[in-house]
């Protein structure tokens, strides 16, 4: 009995061992895959869900940088000196002793020409210009007249070469002065076989170039003798063939100085009124109205009517009639207004009844008639 019990115990122990090995083997078989696979991102025993690693960010391949073009080295001083001396020799061969000499492209071809000014002897002396294009010499001389003394009467060297009137050609712009104090302006352009004179101007109060209408072409502004602080200006605009009169106006002779608005004559008082509006000095413009006119509106009500006004110019002013301290003045007014973000210009014919009081001439009542309206072109 003892032997049988021992044998039974031994069989139980053996069966328990076999069962333990089987359970362990089954557990290992359940954990191990049948075929080999990549190791998981996280351990199998982790209780957290297995989150795959995010893919690496896509970094675009760097584009090749453009090949920088070599910067040509500046000319050596010796080369510049040689070029200047060659131009001077060329001018001497042409019989010219230039006041100034420079290389410019004056005829829009691929080559540079020599252009300069010189002073011809005479009483008074005569300023002249020239262009040397290889062996060819072209004189820049206006037609003889009693009003113009060549390009000027002083040894000056004020000239420009640029497309002044936006017609695709380069103009030669030459400034000069007379002994009587007038400013001269001459404009030349190459026409294929010669340098033609586009225009010649004399301003006893000076000449200015300005682009007032936003079309990228400059107008020529000729100024007359100043009347105190005021000056009368005449504007000439290129019409495709020539410079023609387009407008005249009153302006300040020195625009960058404080102004005392004159009211000694009906026309001066009218000019002062519109110049004050243009200066945005609305208080002064309001005071240029007669007391009876000011009584019709408060200043705030009256000034509100000019909230969108950008610019005002008065021209063609004349006294229609005058009897003692009463006068009627007619004029034309150009006003530029901001209309819904657009610059709109309007030409008016105005007529004002004027009266002279203790303060000077004042505007009593007026009538306004719109003659023309257009949108101003401008380039930001």
C-alpha positions in Angstrom: 0.0 0.0 0.0 2.8 2.2 0.8 4.4 1.6 -2.6 1.2 2.2 -4.4 0.5 5.5 -2.6 4.1 6.6 -3.4 3.6 5.7 -7.0 0.3 7.6 -7.2 2.0 10.7 -5.7 4.8 10.5 -8.2 2.2 10.3 -11.1 0.4 13.3 -9.8 3.6 15.3 -9.5 4.5 14.3 -13.0 1.2 15.2 -14.4 1.3 18.6 -12.6 4.7 19.3 -14.1 3.5 18.4 -17.6 0.4 20.6 -17.1 2.5 23.5 -15.9 4.8 23.2 -18.9 1.9 23.0 -21.3 0.3 26.1 -19.8 3.5 28.0 -20.1 4.1 26.8 -23.6 0.6 27.8 -24.7 1.0 31.3 -23.2 4.3 31.8 -25.0 2.8 30.5 -28.2 -0.1 33.0 -27.9 2.3 35.9 -27.4 4.8 34.9 -30.1 3.6 35.4 -33.7 3.6 32.6 -36.2 5.8 34.5 -38.6 8.4 37.1 -37.7 7.1 40.7 -37.8 8.7 44.1 -36.9 8.8 44.9 -33.2 5.8 47.0 -32.1 6.3 50.6 -31.2 5.4 50.0 -27.6 5.9 46.9 -25.4 3.2 44.3 -25.6 2.8 44.2 -21.8 1.9 47.9 -21.7 -1.7 48.5 -20.7 -1.8 51.7 -22.8 -3.0 51.6 -26.4 -0.2 51.3 -29.0 0.2 54.8 -30.7 2.3 54.6 -33.9 5.1 57.2 -34.1 4.1 60.2 -36.3 5.8 60.4 -39.7 8.7 62.8 -39.9 7.7 66.2 -41.3 8.1 66.7 -45.0 10.9 69.1 -45.5 11.1 70.4 -49.1 14.4 70.1 -50.8 16.0 73.5 -50.9 15.8 75.2 -54.3 19.1 76.2 -55.9 19.8 79.8 -55.3 20.1 81.9 -58.5 23.5 82.4 -59.8 24.5 86.0 -59.0 25.7 87.9 -62.0 29.1 89.5 -61.5 28.9 93.2 -60.9 31.1 95.0 -63.4 33.8 96.9 -61.7 33.6 100.7 -61.7 35.8 102.3 -64.3 39.2 103.3 -63.3 40.0 107.0 -62.8 42.5 106.8 -65.7 39.8 105.4 -68.0 37.4 108.2 -67.0 40.1 110.8 -67.6 40.8 109.3 -71.0 37.2 109.4 -71.9 36.9 113.1 -70.9 40.0 114.0 -72.7 38.7 112.3 -75.8 35.5 114.3 -75.7 37.4 117.5 -75.2 39.6 116.7 -78.2 36.5 116.0 -80.2 35.0 119.3 -79.2 38.2 121.2 -80.0 38.3 119.7 -83.5 34.7 120.9 -83.9 35.9 124.4 -83.0 34.1 124.5 -79.6 35.5 125.5 -76.2 32.8 124.0 -74.0 31.6 125.3 -70.7 30.5 121.7 -69.8 30.6 118.4 -71.6 29.0 115.1 -70.8 28.1 111.8 -72.4 24.4 111.1 -72.8 22.1 109.1 -75.1 20.3 111.9 -76.8 18.9 110.0 -79.9 17.8 106.7 -78.3 20.3 104.6 -80.2 22.7 102.1 -78.5 25.6 104.6 -78.4 26.4 107.6 -76.3 26.8 111.1 -77.7 28.7 114.1 -76.3 26.5 117.1 -75.4 27.6 120.4 -74.0 27.1 124.2 -73.9 29.4 127.0 -74.9 29.3 130.8 -74.9 29.6 132.5 -78.3 31.1 136.0 -78.2 28.8 138.9 -78.8 27.0 141.8 -77.1 25.4 140.3 -75.1 27.1 136.9 -75.2 25.1 134.0 -76.7 24.8 130.7 -74.9 24.6 127.8 -77.4 24.4 124.0 -77.3 25.8 121.2 -79.4 25.7 117.4 -79.8 28.7 115.5 -81.1 27.7 112.1 -82.6 30.9 110.5 -84.0 32.0 112.8 -86.8 28.7 114.7 -87.0 28.1 117.9 -85.1 24.6 119.1 -84.4 24.0 122.7 -83.1 21.3 123.4 -80.6 20.4 127.0 -81.5 16.9 128.5 -81.5 15.7 130.6 -84.4 16.8 134.2 -84.1 14.3 136.6 -82.6 14.1 139.8 -80.7 12.8 138.1 -77.6 15.4 135.4 -77.2 19.2 135.7 -77.0 20.2 132.2 -78.0 19.8 129.8 -75.0 20.8 132.6 -72.6 23.2 135.4 -71.9 25.3 133.9 -69.1 27.8 131.0 -69.0 25.6 128.4 -67.3 25.5 124.6 -67.6 22.0 123.6 -66.6 20.7 120.8 -68.8 18.8 117.6 -68.6 18.1 114.6 -70.9 14.9 112.7 -70.2 11.5 111.9 -71.6 9.8 115.1 -70.4 6.4 114.7 -72.1 6.0 110.9 -72.0 6.1 110.5 -75.7 8.8 107.8 -75.7 11.6 110.1 -76.8 14.3 111.8 -74.8 14.2 115.6 -74.8 17.1 117.9 -74.2 16.1 120.5 -71.6 18.3 123.6 -71.5 17.9 126.4 -68.9 19.3 129.9 -69.4 18.9 133.4 -68.1 18.9 136.9 -69.6 20.6 140.0 -68.3 17.1 141.4 -67.6 16.4 138.7 -65.1 14.1 136.4 -67.2 14.5 132.7 -67.2 14.7 130.8 -70.6 13.8 127.2 -71.3 14.5 125.5 -74.6 13.4 121.9 -75.5 15.0 119.9 -78.3 14.4 116.3 -79.6 16.0 114.1 -82.2 13.7 113.5 -85.2 15.9 111.1 -87.2 18.0 113.7 -89.0 18.2 116.7 -86.7 17.5 118.0 -83.3 14.2 119.9 -83.6 13.1 122.7 -81.3 9.9 121.5 -79.4 9.4 124.7 -77.5 11.0 127.9 -76.2 9.7 129.8 -73.2 10.6 133.0 -71.3 9.4 133.6 -67.8 10.0 137.0 -66.3 9.1 135.5 -62.9 10.7 132.2 -63.6 9.7 128.8 -65.1 8.8 125.6 -63.4 8.1 122.0 -64.6 5.4 120.1 -62.8 3.1 117.1 -63.3 -0.2 118.5 -62.1 -2.6 116.2 -63.9 -1.1 112.8 -63.0 -0.4 111.6 -66.6 3.4 111.2 -66.0 4.2 114.1 -68.4 5.4 117.4 -67.1 3.7 120.7 -67.9 5.7 123.9 -68.5 4.7 126.7 -66.0 5.7 130.2 -67.1 5.5 132.8 -64.4 5.1 136.6 -65.0 6.3 139.4 -62.8 5.0 138.9 -59.3 2.4 141.3 -57.9 3.6 141.5 -54.3 3.3 137.9 -53.0 1.1 136.8 -55.9 2.3 135.7 -59.3 0.4 135.0 -62.5 1.2 131.6 -64.0 0.5 130.2 -67.5 0.5 126.4 -68.0 1.5 124.8 -71.3 0.7 121.1 -71.9 2.1 118.7 -74.6 -0.8 117.8 -76.9 1.1 115.3 -79.0 2.6 117.8 -81.4 3.5 120.9 -79.5 3.2 122.6 -76.1 -0.1 124.6 -76.1 -1.7 126.9 -73.5 -4.2 125.0 -71.3 -4.7 127.1 -68.1 -3.6 130.1 -66.2 -3.9 130.8 -62.5 -2.8 132.9 -59.5 -0.3 131.3 -57.2 2.1 132.3 -54.5 5.5 133.6 -55.7 7.1 132.0 -52.7 4.9 129.0 -51.8 7.0 127.9 -48.8 6.6 131.1 -46.9 3.8 132.5 -44.6 1.3 134.5 -46.6 -0.5 137.8 -46.1 -3.6 137.5 -48.3 -3.9 140.7 -50.3 -7.3 142.4 -50.6 -6.3 145.8 -52.1 -8.1 145.1 -55.5 -11.2 143.0 -56.4 -9.0 140.5 -58.3 -6.5 140.2 -55.5 -9.2 139.6 -53.0 -10.8 136.9 -55.2 -7.4 135.3 -55.7 -6.8 135.4 -52.0 -10.1 133.7 -51.3 -9.4 130.7 -53.5 -5.7 130.5 -52.5 -6.8 130.3 -48.9 -9.1 127.4 -49.8 -6.3 125.7 -51.5 -4.0 126.3 -48.5 -6.7 124.7 -46.3 -6.7 128.0 -44.4 -10.5 127.9 -44.2 -10.6 130.6 -41.4 -9.0 133.1 -43.7 -11.2 132.1 -46.6 -14.3 132.6 -44.5 -13.0 136.1 -43.4 -12.7 137.0 -47.1 -16.5 136.9 -47.3 -18.4 140.1 -46.6 -20.2 140.3 -43.3 -23.6 139.9 -45.0 -22.4 136.7 -46.6 -20.9 135.3 -43.3 -24.2 136.0 -41.6 -25.9 133.3 -43.8 -23.8 130.5 -42.3 -21.8 129.8 -39.3 -18.2 129.0 -39.9 -18.7 125.3 -39.1 -21.6 125.0 -41.6 -19.7 126.8 -44.3 -16.5 124.9 -43.8 -18.3 121.6 -44.0 -18.9 122.2 -47.7 -15.1 121.9 -48.4 -14.5 118.7 -46.5 -13.8 116.7 -49.7 -11.9 119.5 -51.5 -8.3 118.5 -52.5 -7.2 121.5 -54.5 -8.6 124.7 -55.9 -7.1 127.1 -58.6 -8.5 130.3 -59.9 -7.7 131.7 -63.3 -8.9 133.9 -66.2 -10.0 136.5 -63.6 -11.2 139.9 -64.9 -13.3 142.8 -63.6 -16.6 142.9 -65.5 -17.7 146.2 -64.1 -16.7 148.5 -61.2 -18.4 151.6 -59.7 -16.8 153.1 -56.7 -16.8 150.5 -53.9 -18.8 147.9 -55.9 -17.4 145.5 -58.5 -18.3 142.4 -60.4 -15.5 139.9 -61.1 -15.7 136.9 -63.4 -13.2 134.0 -63.3 -12.8 130.3 -63.9 -12.1 127.9 -61.1 -10.7 124.4 -61.2 -11.6 122.3 -58.2 -10.3 118.8 -57.4 -12.5 116.8 -55.0 -12.4 113.3 -53.4 -15.6 111.6 -54.7 -15.9 108.1 -53.2 -12.1 107.7 -53.3 -11.8 109.1 -56.9 -10.1 112.3 -57.8 -12.7 114.3 -59.8 -11.8 117.7 -61.4 -14.5 120.2 -62.2 -14.1 123.5 -64.2 -16.5 126.2 -63.0 -17.4 129.6 -64.4 -17.9 131.9 -61.4 -19.1 135.5 -61.0 -18.8 137.4 -57.7 -20.3 140.6 -56.5 -17.5 142.4 -54.5 -17.7 145.3 -52.1 -15.0 147.3 -50.5 -15.3 147.9 -46.7 -13.0 148.9 -43.9 -11.1 145.6 -44.1 -10.7 145.7 -47.9 -12.4 144.1 -50.8 -14.8 141.2 -49.8 -16.9 138.7 -51.6 -20.6 139.5 -51.2 -22.5 136.9 -53.4 -21.7 134.7 -56.3 -23.0 132.4 -59.0 -21.3 129.2 -60.1 -21.8 127.2 -63.3 -20.1 123.8 -63.9 -18.5 123.7 -67.4 -16.6 120.5 -67.5 -15.9 117.5 -65.3 -13.4 114.6 -65.6 -11.6 112.0 -63.5 -8.0 112.8 -62.9 -5.5 110.0 -63.8 -2.9 109.4 -61.2 -0.3 106.7 -60.6 0.5 105.5 -57.1 
